[in-house]
Amino acid sequence: MNIKTNCLLYRPGKKPEEIPLDQISEYIRDTGNFIWIDIADAQQPLLAKLGEELGLHELAIEDALTTHQRPKLEEYGGHLFISAKTAQLLENHIFFGEVHFFAGANFVASVRHGPSLSFARVRERLVSVKNGVKPGSPFALYLVLDLIVDHYRPVLESIHERFRALESVLLTDALDRDDLEKLYNVKRELNSLRDAAEPMQDIVQDLIRLHPEFVTRELKAYYRDVHDHAMRVTDSIDTLRTNASDAMQFHHASLTIRQNESVQKLAGWGAILAVPTVIFSLYGMNFDWMPELHQSWGYPAVLAASAAIMVWLYMRLRKRGWI
């Protein structure tokens, strides 16, 4: 497996430089240094080495190796462990991934699984910091959380556009099996996106309330902005999920109404056709004594009476909307 690793050292007044992963412990002792590590598709030996260099807890390393983790924030002595789900839109296709973070006093390490986000933008912004903020764990952690949440919005907009196209079809009789499958896919993607976005609110809120070493006074407004974006995305997802459910219920109700109308019409025509069926079946029996059997006008009278009853039934049923 091709493992991609970035390990950058940021020192005051110097350009960031790439350092070997097995030399991190030599630089991390200097509290003025900051180390950014990004690993894609990591395996156990590499993470074990990372744990040795950074002094990571073995349970956190075990969680970082395991995919399909629930989003969470946990504290292990001198560092935090954060698990998050990512979503991104590439060529009109949605990809969900997973990323785990280790955050300490002067390091942030990301471990990506699956089609996760690229953190190239984070590395660039760490170089060009503004407003007196220096490259460090608080700012780097904000950048990665902000990047993850920012990518939820275009994914949600893509799902919304597809739903609006399907919604117009739901109001017609042109909906076919493929359209229903697309609608179920929309609901499934909304559920996956909500599973990613909703826990981010709690993660950021816990950072703000419980970890002032990361959410410094200068960065508190930035973290609140990330929380606000995550909350707005979650609210929009809930609204769209409700609309999708309502649309499906409307479609099912329309089908039921159309089926009831068809049954009513069949029942109405069945009632009309039952009249001559009953009368002529009676006259088909071989009895000598039957009404008007030996009268010359008997046959036309029966036909006329049958027709009159059928016309009367037709008018009554049509008035009630059954035909």
Steps between C-alpha positions, in 0.01 A plus 500: 500500500628844410520705821522875461660689790569869555700606803574873520687696761400863564751715687466870582643720226583208269337330208337164572725206431425135453650266756511119525230350713753314716665831599187669636598439861821699447312814398189473713694563820533864399166653596555778246477250216178376345475174304225421250464135396261366237479129425273332245410130522725433799578150623588377847884518480493862384250608765693310766809699403299822506376410846855452623614834362203698635431301817147406391273277703469144370120512505502813286732329250268201493202727428693679226563169324134401515267628230128568543561673829223720635595869505629584848742700711705327768775620729808288572719680749723729297310481170154485344362244259229613255315277254301668224320406180569691180296562188606650171359557154724392211373506141138495620564193713487498880777325692489436874818438693640496850780688670651473848703768677755502777544848644762588759671811636710552186386241248196395298502167316225391261436142391274473197300196389327454168428787261562765762577867453834644398650725765719695260295812579580456869873492432473812287304695762741397773768688306293812431345559843337836571372712789801417713416130519807277491524150350419258778265232621205734577505658155575175314215318676264783410610481136433128462160520671407801290606319181293194584186702577545725193484195273160396636326797336572422130409135563168609649434736209564219251253273680247784513522560125439131426206495737339804335523326161333189645240706686358635174465144366317391816211729409444318171425144395841470332684372809661163429708251696826679417365826642394325820848350536649848453269635770604226742865577417436864589361396838791264563756770416318747723518254788873447440562874483305557820701228676810699405380855567295473818778364729728783390284737704571307820870459420554873443279592795701273731823655374365847577375409848762255623826567318612862525854388415377450141215750484700804600349842547618609155346193334174464694304693237643276226396182679154643560475568129576133426233396752248736339572364152462140620170586668362673190598206279329258740183713506495512119548123484207445738279728290593320179449159662151609607425623148623173350283298740199721427558462127511123526185496714329728249596264219371196689177684583458596132546137398241391757251760378550397137458136592180579693367693203569203273330263743199734521467510121527124472242458778267749331514331162467163673177616667360618165589176322355295787148615409471328157708210629250420778188559289610302196639217710155464659331487162754247387351243740252245361186595699151511350361762729708817479386867478385597151647182353208435263431864410610636163630820660675321788846485342512871402364591844777313679764663276351845559480447876861376511619798296306744720649358819850511347456864391367594845797331670743669260358846577506441875857368501622775271348760729689350793825498303534122483507498119 
